[in-house]
Amino acid sequence: MSFFEDIASALDAEGIESRVNDNVMFVPITSDLEIQFVEIDPLLPAANVYIAAADVDEDDEDFEAVLVSVAFSVSDAVEAVAKHIATDQVVTVLRDLLEGTDERIAELEFNQDDFNPNLVVAEVADDSELRVLVESIDGVPSAIVRFVAFDFSEDDLDEIEDDAITAMWATDDIEDLSEEERVALFAAPDLDGAGPIIEVPAETLELGTYTDFDRLFDVLSLVSEQALDWESQLVDFDAAEFDEPDVYDIFGKDDGEGEDFLDFEEDDDVDTDADTEDGDEIEDEKEAE
């Protein structure tokens, strides 16, 4: 069998369709996207792997295929296809979340995180966030959902910001600067917008990891309904007032009862010995008579 025939057989076993035209194998990913394998060495074997727009004539001026990898084995080819299918699913889910295409999340407005493009965040309740991280985990598109309730007031936040700015300014290099010079330094463009890192107290509720994205949207719909209730319970929780039972006290040995029990046993032993001695004296008197 040829290299392409082996790849086609392996893809078919995974339920993935493919077709071959001359020295190119086409594997559709979506209606708009496909993977193309172009054989470059039938004996090694080896094939270039491209991502391209689907159903486009190669003579079309707008046609563009991007080389993404090279497959030297059937397993390489199958892995490349699986990787790009997973990536496309991740992108699709992120787009659905950001654009709100599903009516179940009509009440949620997601925005993409500034640092992680796979993370989208929606503000919920009064001071909480719904965070959805969509990425490929071991080749499987997955969504990790978290509910984060921020435990702070505006006064607390002002105090945290003041402390952070004070800590940033309190360095040996600038301690001799005037207040105006410090403000100018803090606002300098050389800092590239960098400011003090402010850590805001928060409580996190883990809501699970999902590979079934239809179920994911059902869960997100529930979050929008429960957000206020969850926030009130998470923010009002005071760990100092929660008397957690000692897992080692299941038999009552740590509450003093065990000591009383041992003392009682020792007393019994003493009384028993005394009774035995009295009994021996009575027996001796009987024998003497």
Salt bridges, closest charged atoms under 4 A:
ASP102 OD2 - ARG104 NH2 2.77
GLU129 OE1 - ARG131 NE 2.93
GLU206 OE2 - ARG146 NE 3.01
ASP214 OD1 - ARG104 NH2 3.06
ASP218 OD1 - ARG104 NH1 2.76
